[in-house]
């Protein structure tokens, strides 16, 4: 639980939060999601139920990872600005989060309409 809180509050380094929590974590979950989607027609009712549970978890994990990256990037920015260094990586990470939110929103709108 300590690590989960540390990640949530942005206390894990930006590098680890971005690459491990967000990139690798959501990447693995995306692969599982694709496998579920490809097998939707042959899935049983119980399988459909667990697929729904997984998709809810996936959605919550994406939110968790985006918030964690954003907070970690903010802390990184504050840290490097004190040293009068560039905060480029923090801005790049936040840009990736914004683009991910836009992409996710478009996908949700496509499903609804």
Secondary structure, 3 states (H helix, E strand, C coil): CHHHHHHHCCCCCHHHHHHHHHHHHHHHHHHHHHHHHHCHHHCCHHHHHHHHHHHHHHHHHHHHHHHHHHHHHHHHHHHHHHCCCCCHHHHHHHHHHHHHHHHHHHHHHHHHC
